[in-house]
Amino acid sequence: MQSLGFFGSFGGVYVPELLVPALEEVESAFLEASQDADFLKEYHHLLKHYAGRPTPLYEAKNLSKRYGARIFLKREDLLHGGAHKTNNAIGQALLAKRMGKTRIIAETGAGQHGVATAMAGALLGIPTEIYMGAVDMERQQPNVFRMKLLGATVHAVEVGSKTLKDAINEAMRDWVSNLQDTYYLLGTAAGPHPYPTLVRFFQQIIGEEAHQQILEQAGRLPDQVVACVGGGSNAIGIFQGFRNSSVQLVGVEPAGLGLETEHHGAVLAKGTPGCLHGMKSLALQDKDGQVRETYSISAGLDYPLVGPEHAHLQNTGEAVYASATDAEALAAFHTLAETEGILPALESCHALAYAQTLAVQGTPEQIILINLSGRGDKDLHQVMAQQEGAPHVHA
Ligand SMILES: Cc1ncc(COP(=O)(O)O)c(C=O)c1O
């Protein structure tokens, strides 16, 4: 490999030897493509004319009044597919085509990455298969149906906690058996090198646009940029536009039923160094070093590890990480719906919820930029179940 992709002590390539040549192939194709003007032109053309970039930056004045600070929303919910995942799926599907691969596989949690990959597969004419935990299939049914409509095959994963972690295991197992013709299109800034770097590259467009848009609209940079953190791709994408500046970068993890309980997914707050899915990062583990099951109301944040760059940014202090509970995220869902007429993804609601805490600590002139990573249509079933008082703990 040309690099081992370490961010401080996190990252690396912790995979069976069999996978190393495949990762080398992805790394060298990515390094070439990211320098190739024709590749970048096609990627940006599709992002603009197919996916609808640039996404708007919207000053949410009603929410600002409610929160007591100037709140701007980066509207990734308006991207084709309904979430930021499309940026990465289009980029990597183009890479797969360039590498001559004839089959794409992916994992998905909330289903947004699966939908984005199925869209990209249909667009580029590459057969696509998606691995998804059975629990996630149950709570994200509209996205399962969408993937199928887009022509993808969806494999239910019935092992472990039947969520994202297990879906990644199955996708990796498939990849090991089909390296010749298959491209593994990983959905977040995690996994073995080069994925954390490659996914950041395809998501940095969010931060680049937001940087320019906030200067145009507010005349200055924000005080904070806030994004939810599952694996960490929407957060690293928007952070990238504001690094090495005075802006405070804030990632928000799922505190589930509370950090004091076992039912959360706050890896940066409660994790310890560990290896899984080909990377060294922080992980929620038991006393024997086994990766623990996590819990969040939002399937997209229900992951017991985190992308290695976030673990590093927390260590260096370049970014800070906080958390929001299910109840706080749900309250933020209703607040945004009622104040602005926007139904946000439950994942994004964690960032919205913590922004309120930041606003309370600051002044009305404080500018908080929130990455609204996706739209909430996929979550209506979940929100409805909450209102009817249905139990939702699966872990
Ligand atoms: C709308 C939305 N936001 C956020 C996430 C979390 O992923 P990441 O941390 O990679 O942005 C997901 C994952 O499925 C998602 O669907």
PDBQT file of the ligand as one rigid body, heavy atoms in Angstrom, charges set to zero:
ROOT
HETATM    1  C1  LIG A 401     -29.389  10.784   7.265  1.00  0.00    +0.000 C 
HETATM    2  C2  LIG A 401     -28.175  10.175   7.895  1.00  0.00    +0.000 A 
HETATM    3  N1  LIG A 401     -27.385  10.955   8.652  1.00  0.00    +0.000 NA
HETATM    4  C3  LIG A 401     -26.282  10.461   9.251  1.00  0.00    +0.000 A 
HETATM    5  C4  LIG A 401     -25.941   9.122   9.131  1.00  0.00    +0.000 A 
HETATM    6  C5  LIG A 401     -24.732   8.623   9.871  1.00  0.00    +0.000 C 
HETATM    7  O1  LIG A 401     -23.668   8.288   9.049  1.00  0.00    +0.000 OA
HETATM    8  P1  LIG A 401     -22.354   9.144   8.996  1.00  0.00    +0.000 P 
HETATM    9  O2  LIG A 401     -21.879   9.312  10.393  1.00  0.00    +0.000 OA
HETATM   10  O3  LIG A 401     -21.450   8.339   8.153  1.00  0.00    +0.000 OA
HETATM   11  O4  LIG A 401     -22.698  10.459   8.363  1.00  0.00    +0.000 OA
HETATM   12  C6  LIG A 401     -26.731   8.274   8.342  1.00  0.00    +0.000 A 
HETATM   13  C7  LIG A 401     -26.381   6.853   8.162  1.00  0.00    +0.000 C 
HETATM   14  O5  LIG A 401     -27.104   6.059   7.664  1.00  0.00    +0.000 OA
HETATM   15  C8  LIG A 401     -27.880   8.821   7.711  1.00  0.00    +0.000 A 
HETATM   16  O6  LIG A 401     -28.695   8.063   6.957  1.00  0.00    +0.000 OA
ENDROOT
TORSDOF 0
